[in-house]
Amino acid sequence: MNVQVSARVLKQKNELGEMGRSVQKLADTMRDILSEVKRSANELLSSGENLDKMAQQSSNTANEICSSVEGVSKGAISLSLL
């Protein structure tokens, strides 16, 4: 958002100058808000990617534990058959 009110309008001491200053203030505030939204969106994206990686690691660890438990179970069954 790139809105610039003319300096000539901003210097006026009448309603037009007041309106110009208000429009400029609104544009500056909107620019700040959009910048913050963009920063927050990038942060949210990064957090989501980190969460996805952590979920994948948790899934891999759970699969390894399941495999280990299965191996122990098979070993226990084999020993009980002896």
C-alpha positions in Angstrom: 0.0 0.0 0.0 1.7 3.1 -1.2 -0.5 6.2 -0.5 1.2 9.6 -0.2 -0.8 12.8 0.4 0.9 15.8 -1.1 2.9 17.9 1.3 1.1 21.0 0.1 -2.2 19.4 1.2 -0.8 18.3 4.6 0.4 21.8 5.4 -3.0 23.4 4.8 -4.8 24.7 8.0 -8.3 24.0 6.8 -10.6 21.0 6.4 -8.8 19.7 3.4 -5.5 19.7 5.3 -7.1 17.9 8.2 -8.6 15.3 5.8 -5.3 14.9 4.1 -3.5 14.3 7.4 -6.2 11.8 8.4 -5.9 9.9 5.1 -2.1 9.8 5.5 -2.4 8.6 9.1 -4.8 5.9 7.9 -2.5 4.8 5.1 0.5 4.6 7.5 -1.6 2.6 10.0 -2.8 0.2 7.3 0.8 -0.2 6.1 1.9 -1.1 9.6 -1.0 -3.5 10.0 -0.3 -5.3 6.7 3.4 -5.5 7.6 2.5 -7.1 11.0 0.1 -9.6 9.3 2.8 -10.6 6.8 5.3 -11.1 9.6 2.7 -13.1 11.6 1.9 -15.3 8.6 5.5 -16.0 8.0 6.0 -17.0 11.6 2.9 -19.2 11.5 4.2 -20.9 8.4 7.5 -21.5 10.1 5.8 -22.9 13.2 3.6 -25.2 11.1 6.7 -26.5 9.3 8.4 -27.2 12.6 5.3 -28.9 13.9 5.2 -31.1 10.8 8.8 -32.1 11.3 8.2 -32.9 15.0 5.1 -35.0 14.2 7.1 -36.9 11.6 9.9 -37.6 14.1 7.3 -38.7 16.7 5.7 -41.0 14.1 9.1 -42.5 13.3 10.0 -43.0 16.9 6.6 -44.7 17.6 7.2 -47.0 14.6 10.6 -47.9 16.0 9.2 -48.6 19.4 6.4 -50.7 17.9 9.0 -52.7 15.9 11.1 -53.2 19.1 8.1 -54.4 21.1 7.1 -56.8 18.3 10.6 -58.2 18.3 10.5 -58.7 22.1 7.1 -60.3 21.8 8.3 -62.7 19.2 11.3 -63.5 21.3 9.1 -64.2 24.3 6.9 -66.5 22.3 9.9 -68.4 21.0 11.2 -68.9 24.5 7.9 -70.0 25.8 7.7 -72.7 23.1 11.0 -74.2 24.2 
